[in-house]
Amino acid sequence: MSTNQVPVTVDYEIDELPKVARNLATIREFCRVNGWLRPGTLRYWIFHHERYGFTNCFLHVGGKVLIDIDRFDAWIEAQNESN
């Protein structure tokens, strides 16, 4: 160990961290599976997410936008109920 490195102590175990399983897909993957939806429409909803209440349906990871499929399905159901 170099003299410039500081030892780090961790007061939790990795197994103690909550595990979050999310069903995520890129825009392209999502639209490939859901043929009724075009990538441009999805990007429009993401760009105007506050107007359409789409904020919780996606997340940014680095340069990628990922769609949370479960939240998207819930959002679609909510849109269907409001009409």
C-alpha positions in Angstrom: 0.0 0.0 0.0 1.3 3.4 -1.0 1.7 6.0 1.7 -0.7 8.3 -0.2 -3.6 5.9 0.2 -5.9 6.3 3.1 -7.6 3.1 4.4 -11.4 3.3 4.1 -13.6 1.7 6.7 -17.2 0.7 5.7 -19.8 0.4 8.5 -22.2 -1.7 6.4 -22.2 -4.9 4.6 -22.9 -5.1 0.9 -25.6 -7.7 1.6 -27.4 -5.1 3.8 -28.1 -2.7 0.9 -31.6 -2.8 -0.4 -31.9 -4.6 -3.7 -34.0 -2.8 -6.3 -35.1 -4.8 -9.3 -36.3 -2.5 -12.1 -37.6 -3.5 -15.5 -35.7 -1.0 -17.7 -35.2 -0.7 -21.5 -33.7 1.8 -23.8 -36.0 3.8 -26.1 -35.1 1.7 -29.1 -35.6 -1.6 -27.2 -38.9 -0.4 -25.7 -40.3 0.6 -29.1 -39.1 -2.6 -30.8 -41.1 -4.6 -28.3 -44.1 -2.2 -28.3 -44.7 -1.8 -32.0 -47.5 0.7 -31.5 -45.2 3.3 -30.1 -42.7 5.3 -32.2 -39.4 6.5 -30.7 -40.2 10.1 -31.6 -43.4 10.0 -29.6 -41.6 8.6 -26.6 -38.8 11.2 -26.9 -41.5 13.9 -27.1 -43.1 12.7 -23.9 -39.7 12.6 -22.2 -38.9 16.1 -23.4 -42.3 17.4 -22.1 -42.4 15.1 -19.1 -43.7 17.7 -16.7 -46.7 18.5 -19.0 -47.7 14.9 -19.4 -46.9 13.6 -16.0 -44.2 11.3 -17.5 -41.5 12.2 -15.0 -41.3 8.9 -13.1 -41.4 6.8 -16.2 -37.7 7.3 -17.3 -34.3 7.9 -15.9 -30.9 9.1 -17.3 -27.9 6.9 -16.9 -24.8 8.5 -18.4 -25.9 9.4 -21.9 -28.7 6.9 -22.1 -32.4 7.3 -21.4 -34.0 4.2 -19.9 -37.7 3.6 -19.7 -39.0 2.0 -16.5 -41.5 -0.4 -18.1 -43.5 -1.0 -14.9 -44.0 2.7 -14.3 -44.8 3.3 -18.0 -47.5 0.7 -17.9 -49.0 2.3 -14.8 -48.8 5.7 -16.5 -50.7 4.3 -19.6 -53.4 2.9 -17.3 -53.7 6.2 -15.6 -54.1 8.0 -19.0 -56.7 5.4 -19.9 -58.7 6.0 -16.7 -58.6 9.8 -17.0 -60.2 9.7 -20.5 
